[in-house]
Amino acid sequence: MMEPFDPRSIINGGMLKQFSGQTVSIMVCVESVAGTTLLASSTDKHKLRINLPGELGAAEGAWVEVIGVPHGADSLRAKEVIEFGGENIDFDTDGYNGMAHLINNVKAFYRSG
């Protein structure tokens, strides 16, 4: 389990490669789970393969937050997975993608307050 405030970047699937080797947080929609392998789609429709730290009981279509370390453009080693209540969540993917781009491209704004 991670410490509550470990630094991490909020990203989407298109940003995965540029954050390779760093701790990130990414929201994904579950496509399938087989043992400790999660196949999922990011908010910007990238297909991802995620190695889980343990079994995951999330249903197909459920949104989960994955905190972990990317390796390349489409794979991630998860440290933690946070489930958000099942497949009936109306998740705002456009809002999330906009936030991820803003946070990672306007860093000076957040540093200066």
N, C-alpha and C positions, 0 to 999 in steps of 0.2 A: 504494500500500500504506500502511496506517495504521501509526502508531507503536505498539509493543506495548502501551502502557498509556494510550492515549487514553481519557479518561473517557467512559463510556456507561452508559445505563440498560438493565437487562434487563427486557423487557416481553413482553406477548402481544398478540394482535390487537385486543382490546378497549381496550387502552391507547394504541394508535397515535395517535389524534387528539390526546390530551393532551400528547404528546411531539413534536408537529409542529415541525420545524426543529431538533431536537436530535439528537445521535448516540445511536442505540439498538442493542441486540442482540436479535434475535428468532429463535426456532426455527420453521421452517416445513417442511411436507411438500410436496414437488414434485408438482404436477399436470401441468404441461407447460412446456416451454421452446421458445421460437421466437426464434432469434437472441439478442438481448440482453434479451428480456422473459421473465420467469419468472412463471407463474401458480401460486400456492401456497395452502395452507390453514395457518393458524396453529394453535397447540396448543389454542386455544379455538374452533376451527372457523370463523374469519373468513376469507373469500376475499380474497387480496391480489394486487396487480399490482406486480411489482418490476422496476425498470430496473437491469440488471446492468452492471458495469464492463467486461465482456467475455463471451465465450461460456462456457457452463456445460455440463458433460457429465453431470450428475446424471440418473439414471433416474427415471421416474414412481414415486412412493411413497418416494423417498429423503428422509431428513431432512437439512436443511442449516441452518447458523446464518448469518443475514444481519446484517451490521453496516452501518448506513447511516442515512439521514435520512428520516423520514416526511414525507409531504405529504398531509394530509387523513386520512380514516378508513380508506382501503384501498389506499394506494399508498406506495411507498418507493423512494428512490434508493440503491442499494447501493454501498458503498465496497469491501466485501470479502465474499466468500462462502466459508464453510468447510464442506466435505463430510465426512460421517461414515460412510463405508463402504458406502453403497448402501441398497437398499430393504428389507433383512432385519433392520433394527434395531428392537427392541422399545422404543420411546421412551415414557417415563412422562409423558404429557401432563398428567395431574392433578397430579403432583409439580411439574412445571415451572410450571404456572399458580399453584399455591400459593406457590412460591418467588417468582415475579414479584410477586404481590400483597404478600407479606410484606416484600420488599425495598423496595417503593415506598410502603408504608403505615406502616412501623415504622422510619423513618430514624433517629430518636433513639437507638435501640438500637445501631445500627451505628456511629454517631458517638462514643458514649461507651465502646464496647468491651465 
